[in-house]
Amino acid sequence: MMNVTELRNRLSQAGQAHVLQFWPELQEAQQAELYAELEAMDFEELHAFFQKATAESGRVQRAGVDARMEPVPRDVLGSATRDQDQLQAWESEGFFQISQNKVAVLLLAGGQGTRLGVAYPKGMYDVGLPSHKTLFQIQAERILKLQQLAEKYHGNKCVIPWYIMTSGRTMESTEEFFAKHKYFGLRKENVIFFQQGMLPAMTFDGKIILEEKHKVSMAPDGNGGLYRALAAQNIVQDMERRGVGCVHVYCVDNILVRVADPRFIGFCVQKGADCGAKVVEKTNPTEPVGVVCRVDGVYQVVEYSEIALATAQRRGPDGRLQFSAGNIANHFFSVPFLRDVVKVHEPQLLHHVAQKKIPCVGPQGQRVKPDKPNGIKMEKFVFDIFQFAKKFVVYEVLREDEFSPLKNADSQNGKDNPTTARHALMSLHHCWVLNAGGHFIDENGSRLPAIPRRAANGKSESITAGVNYNLKDANDVPIQCEVSPLVSYAGEGLESYVAGKEFHAPLIIDENGVHELVKNGL
């Protein structure tokens, strides 16, 4: 039963009575929908969030962090390029942890593909690889392969549980997609879906914004909403019940992500870390990524917009940018640390304020599409908890090996789009084939020239001349080459497929063998 009078009173006391202004015009089903949405809200809590977030936003803008920033010290930094003598030991440690069922992965998949121009979750997107695999499938197959490798090295079957955080908008379609594809070969009980919270968008003076006459404008509470969701849905208890010791947390949109990366896991475990961040070296001082650093002695991510150009441009004696640790939302947490965060620290986290153009309903009930920001969305960030870590470490990897995010549609500005993601994966796989002793030939049978590239493993890898390894320019067309994760997780084990052989592109290597596709048949 709807008690509309009581709801009106609650709204009036909270200064939010305007959200029922169109109530008499609504159909019964619409009234029920709006009532359910509002009934679930804690208006006092919302008001407190708004007051704290806007006050903190003003304080951050006034404070300026430049003078208080310090780069990541070398003793907490592990590097895929600078610590090559330790990579094997870290990898072995990681595989040992996986073999003991001590490692879980947690995927942040709350976002829809709105900027990609699609209405479904980003993980269901196909960037146009020869195999037409989606991001979800690629990641699932990397988990399967790691389980197989750990079993091969240690002789016992093991499980890497996959926790997938969705939002109200993506939960149902994500679960349906996994069920339809039979969990991509993983066991259903080891794929655990849970939902992050939602918060209403608000005007600059704290009024809830209506998206339609019967609908509040709601948005996920940021990837840092993870911690509240972990508590609300008893996810940490599930990890403990399974005996999981550490968790790899990452975002859905990185096509190159090394899910449960044994080197990263092993590095963090051997360092005794409760919290770790994987980073890539910034390409230039003005690249728009947050920087992992210390501020007043505490680790955090400082957004690029908060750093003065002079600070961003500072270089050390070796010529590297001092603040070069680019955040890629790729983290390690020990389960005891997560438990402390959920039980003790989460309530202390403040929301960040993002000013947005929020479609809304005008005073006469007309739809309004603003051309400048008209309100705020409040969100927490997953890295907000670095400050609580007792032992924090940073692991630096090569961008071309591990980071190519999918954010925009192909029509937009040539960056971080399906083309750059597809090219990044194919270029990496091309390197793997060359490194394993394979060769590519053109239509005349001549070998394509290759140039050496320094690899993370210290060997010299070869790549074909003319490929741009920042992969930001969609006009660079790499050789079409795709290796299924079920065949190789990170380039290992390809020799038996390719050593001493010559191939025409497009080339696909999957669990059914090696396939050269004729171009016009694609």
Residue pairs with C-beta under 8 A, 6 or more apart in sequence:
2 31
2 32
2 35
4 20
4 23
4 35
7 20
7 35
7 38
7 39
8 17
8 20
10 43
11 17
11 19
11 20
11 38
11 43
13 43
14 43
14 44
14 46
14 47
15 47
15 206
15 207
16 43
16 207
16 208
18 207
18 208
19 34
19 38
19 208
19 210
19 216
20 34
22 210
22 213
22 214
22 361
22 365
23 31
23 34
25 213
25 365
26 34
26 213
26 214
30 213
30 214
31 214
33 214
33 215
34 214
34 215
34 216
37 215
37 216
37 218
38 216
41 200
46 199
46 200
46 208
47 206
49 199
49 351
49 378
50 202
50 206
50 378
51 206
52 350
52 351
53 350
53 351
53 352
53 353
53 376
53 378
54 206
54 353
54 376
56 350
56 351
56 352
56 353
57 352
57 353
60 306
64 306
64 308
65 295
65 302
65 306
65 307
66 307
66 308
66 310
66 311
68 295
68 296
69 293
69 294
69 295
69 302
69 307
69 311
69 323
70 293
70 294
70 295
70 297
71 293
71 294
71 316
71 322
71 323
71 324
71 325
72 292
72 293
72 294
72 325
72 394
76 271
76 392
76 393
76 394
77 325
77 393
77 394
77 395
77 396
78 86
78 90
78 267
78 271
78 393
78 394
78 395
78 396
79 395
79 396
80 87
80 263
80 395
80 396
80 397
80 398
80 401
80 456
81 396
81 398
81 454
81 456
82 396
84 456
84 457
84 458
86 267
87 263
87 456
87 457
87 458
89 266
89 270
90 262
90 263
90 264
90 266
90 267
90 270
91 262
91 263
91 266
92 262
92 266
93 262
93 265
93 266
93 267
93 269
93 270
94 103
94 260
94 261
94 262
94 263
94 264
94 265
94 266
94 267
94 269
95 149
95 150
95 153
95 154
95 262
95 266
96 154
96 266
97 103
97 245
97 246
97 262
97 265
97 266
97 269
98 146
98 147
98 150
98 158
98 160
98 260
98 262
98 265
99 150
99 151
99 153
99 154
99 156
99 158
100 158
101 158
101 159
101 242
101 243
101 244
102 243
102 244
102 245
102 246
103 160
103 244
103 245
103 246
103 247
103 248
103 260
103 265
104 160
104 161
104 162
104 163
104 239
104 242
104 244
104 246
104 247
104 248
104 260
105 143
105 160
105 161
105 162
105 163
105 247
105 248
105 249
105 250
105 259
105 260
106 162
106 163
106 164
106 165
106 226
106 247
106 248
106 249
106 250
107 123
107 139
107 162
107 163
107 164
107 165
107 250
107 251
107 252
108 165
108 223
108 226
108 249
108 250
108 251
108 252
108 329
108 382
109 121
109 122
109 123
109 164
109 165
109 166
109 170
109 174
109 252
110 165
110 166
110 167
110 169
110 170
110 196
110 220
110 223
110 225
111 121
111 122
111 167
111 170
111 220
111 252
111 253
112 118
112 119
112 120
112 121
112 122
112 169
112 170
113 119
113 120
113 121
113 122
113 124
113 125
115 407
115 408
115 409
115 412
116 122
116 125
116 406
116 407
116 408
116 409
116 418
117 409
117 411
118 125
120 170
120 173
121 166
121 170
121 173
121 174
121 177
121 252
122 135
122 252
122 253
122 406
123 134
123 135
123 136
123 139
123 174
123 177
123 252
124 134
124 135
124 136
124 173
124 174
124 177
125 134
125 135
125 406
125 418
126 132
126 133
126 134
127 135
127 255
127 406
127 418
127 419
127 421
127 422
127 425
128 418
128 419
128 422
129 422
129 425
129 426
129 482
130 480
130 482
130 506
130 508
130 517
130 522
131 482
131 484
131 508
131 510
133 141
135 252
135 253
135 255
135 406
136 174
136 177
136 178
136 181
136 184
136 252
137 181
137 184
138 255
138 485
139 252
139 257
139 259
140 162
140 183
140 184
140 185
140 186
141 184
141 185
141 484
141 485
141 486
142 257
142 258
142 259
142 260
142 485
142 489
143 160
143 162
143 186
143 259
143 260
144 184
144 185
144 186
144 485
144 486
145 485
145 486
145 487
145 488
145 489
146 160
146 259
146 260
146 262
146 489
147 157
147 158
147 159
147 160
149 489
149 492
150 158
151 157
151 158
159 187
159 190
159 242
160 190
160 260
161 190
161 191
161 192
161 239
161 242
161 244
162 186
162 190
162 191
162 192
163 192
163 194
163 235
163 239
163 247
164 174
164 191
164 192
164 193
164 194
165 194
165 195
165 196
165 226
165 229
166 174
166 175
166 193
166 194
166 195
166 196
167 195
167 196
167 198
167 220
168 195
168 198
168 218
168 220
169 220
171 193
171 195
174 193
175 193
178 184
178 191
178 193
183 191
192 235
192 238
194 229
194 230
194 233
194 235
195 229
195 233
196 220
196 221
196 223
196 225
196 226
196 228
196 229
197 220
197 221
197 225
197 228
197 229
197 232
198 218
198 219
198 220
198 221
199 218
199 219
199 220
199 221
199 351
199 377
199 378
199 379
200 208
200 209
200 216
200 217
200 218
200 219
201 208
201 209
201 217
201 218
201 219
201 356
201 358
201 375
201 376
201 377
202 208
202 209
202 375
202 376
202 378
203 209
203 374
203 375
203 376
204 375
204 376
208 216
208 217
209 216
209 217
209 358
209 360
209 374
209 375
210 216
210 217
210 360
210 361
211 217
211 218
211 358
211 359
211 360
211 361
212 361
212 367
213 361
213 365
217 358
217 359
217 360
217 375
219 377
219 379
220 379
221 228
221 351
221 378
221 379
221 380
222 351
222 352
222 378
222 379
222 380
222 381
222 382
223 251
223 329
223 379
223 380
223 381
223 382
224 349
224 379
224 380
224 381
224 382
224 383
224 384
224 385
225 379
225 380
226 249
226 382
227 338
227 341
227 342
227 345
227 346
227 349
227 380
227 385
228 346
228 380
229 235
230 236
230 338
230 342
231 342
231 343
231 346
236 335
236 338
236 339
236 342
239 247
239 335
239 338
240 335
240 339
244 335
245 334
245 335
246 265
246 268
246 269
246 332
246 333
246 334
246 335
247 332
247 333
247 334
247 335
247 338
248 259
248 260
248 261
248 264
248 265
248 330
248 331
248 332
249 330
249 331
249 332
249 333
249 382
250 257
250 259
250 329
250 330
250 331
251 257
251 329
251 330
251 405
253 405
253 406
253 407
254 328
254 329
254 330
254 402
254 403
254 404
254 405
254 406
255 404
255 405
255 406
255 421
255 422
255 424
255 425
256 401
256 402
256 403
256 404
256 424
256 425
256 428
257 330
257 402
257 403
258 264
258 402
258 489
258 490
261 278
263 395
264 276
264 278
264 330
264 332
264 395
264 397
265 332
267 276
267 393
267 395
268 276
268 332
268 393
268 395
271 391
271 393
272 391
273 332
273 334
273 389
273 391
273 392
273 393
274 333
274 334
274 336
274 337
274 389
274 390
274 391
274 392
275 331
275 332
275 333
275 334
275 337
275 385
275 386
275 388
275 389
275 391
275 392
275 393
276 331
276 332
276 333
276 392
276 393
276 394
276 395
277 292
277 301
277 325
277 327
277 330
277 331
277 332
277 383
277 386
277 392
277 393
277 394
277 395
278 328
278 330
278 331
278 332
278 394
278 395
278 396
278 397
278 402
279 292
279 325
279 326
279 327
279 328
279 394
279 395
279 396
279 397
280 326
280 328
280 396
280 397
280 398
280 399
280 402
280 403
281 320
281 321
281 324
281 325
281 326
281 396
281 399
282 289
282 291
282 321
282 323
282 324
282 325
282 326
283 399
283 470
285 309
285 312
285 313
285 321
286 304
286 309
286 312
287 304
287 326
288 304
288 305
289 304
289 326
289 327
289 328
290 301
290 302
290 303
290 304
290 326
290 327
290 383
291 301
291 302
291 304
291 307
291 323
291 324
291 325
291 326
291 327
292 299
292 300
292 301
292 325
292 326
292 327
292 383
292 386
292 394
293 299
293 300
293 301
293 302
293 323
293 325
294 300
295 302
298 386
298 387
299 386
299 387
299 389
299 392
300 383
300 384
300 386
300 387
301 327
301 381
301 383
301 386
304 312
307 323
311 323
312 321
312 323
313 321
314 321
314 322
314 323
315 321
315 322
316 322
325 394
325 396
327 383
328 402
328 403
328 405
329 382
329 383
331 382
331 383
332 393
332 395
333 341
337 388
337 389
337 390
340 388
341 385
341 388
345 385
345 388
349 380
349 384
349 385
350 380
350 384
351 378
351 379
351 380
352 378
352 379
352 380
352 381
353 376
353 377
353 378
354 376
354 377
354 378
354 379
355 373
355 375
355 376
356 373
356 374
356 375
356 376
356 377
357 369
357 370
357 371
357 372
357 373
357 374
358 370
358 373
358 374
358 375
358 377
359 367
359 368
359 369
359 370
360 367
360 368
360 370
360 374
360 375
361 367
361 368
362 368
386 392
397 403
397 456
398 456
399 470
400 424
400 427
400 428
400 469
400 470
400 471
401 428
401 456
404 416
404 420
404 421
404 424
404 425
404 471
405 416
405 421
406 416
406 417
406 418
406 421
407 415
407 416
407 417
408 415
408 416
408 417
409 417
409 418
410 417
410 418
410 419
410 474
414 420
414 472
414 473
414 474
414 475
415 472
417 474
419 474
420 471
420 472
420 474
423 471
423 474
423 476
423 477
423 478
424 471
425 482
426 478
426 479
426 480
426 481
426 482
427 463
427 467
427 469
427 471
427 478
427 479
429 481
429 482
429 483
430 440
430 463
430 464
430 467
430 478
430 479
430 481
431 453
431 455
431 461
431 462
431 463
431 491
432 483
432 488
432 491
432 494
433 440
433 481
433 483
433 494
433 498
433 503
433 507
433 509
434 440
434 450
434 461
434 462
434 463
434 464
435 455
435 459
435 461
435 462
435 491
435 494
436 491
436 494
436 495
436 497
436 498
436 499
437 495
437 498
437 499
437 500
437 501
438 494
438 497
438 498
438 499
438 500
438 501
438 502
438 503
439 447
439 448
439 501
439 502
439 503
440 447
440 448
440 464
440 479
440 481
440 502
440 503
440 504
440 505
440 507
441 447
441 448
441 502
441 503
441 504
442 448
443 504
445 502
447 502
448 464
448 479
449 464
449 465
450 462
450 463
450 464
450 465
451 462
451 463
451 464
451 465
452 460
452 461
452 462
452 463
453 460
453 461
453 462
453 463
453 469
454 460
454 461
455 461
463 469
464 478
464 479
466 476
467 476
467 478
468 476
479 505
479 507
480 505
480 506
480 507
480 517
481 505
481 506
481 507
481 508
482 506
482 507
482 508
482 509
483 494
483 508
483 509
483 510
484 508
484 509
484 510
484 511
486 510
486 511
487 493
487 494
487 497
487 509
487 510
487 511
488 494
488 509
494 509
497 509
497 513
497 514
498 509
498 514
503 514
503 516
504 516
505 516
506 516
506 517
506 519
506 522
507 514
507 515
507 516
507 517
508 514
508 515
508 517
509 515
